[in-house]
Amino acid sequence: MPFSHDMLYSLSTLVNLINTSPAAGGEEGLADLEQLTEFVRECQVSGIGTLTAEDLAQMHALRESFHLVFAAPDLATAVSRLNRLLGETRMTPRLAEHDGHPLHVHYFAPGASVADHFAADGGIALAHLLVEGGWERLRTCTAPHCDRVFVDESRNRSRVYCDSRTCGNRMHVAAYRARRRA
């Protein structure tokens, strides 16, 4: 399944958001407004004013809602959870060209909160993925003590680790050492 640049970027941003959660096997990545501000800057989200404690709380809730979509046991549950999230999101699709980026579609309404930005763009990207038969591409890392999520972009849908340089390498080294001991 070829991913468009915008869809890949939205899905990657969504994965990064979910993986800021302690539920992903690490520490809280959005513990305060400073971390949220840095996250928004890194994701190149435009049109956001000063962030507030309410924005932080909304992002935590949104992150958990998206995590539930990734963790869904089946397609019907994933669709139901995503529909609930999309139904709560105000959207106004429009074409935009800004900050040196080529023409692309924004789904959030002008003046929307940071959570609405992420909910609209991430939700639409996930919706397209599900419509195109990509539900099984939503994965959780299979390495012990890692619950980070990822989107399997491999052609044969065989990726099992969130990152081949960390979890993948760690698991391959452990398997090699176990074989050597045997």
Secondary structure, 3 states (H helix, E strand, C coil): CCCCHHHHHHHHHHHHHHCCCHHHCCCCCCCCHHHHHHHHHHCCCCCCCCCCHHHHHHHHHHHHHHHHHHCCCCHHHHHHHHHHHHHCCCEEEEEECCCCCCCEEEEECCCCCHHHHHHHHHHHHHHHHHHCCCHHHEEECCCCCCCCEEECCCCCCCCCCCCHHHHHHHHHHHHHHHHHHC
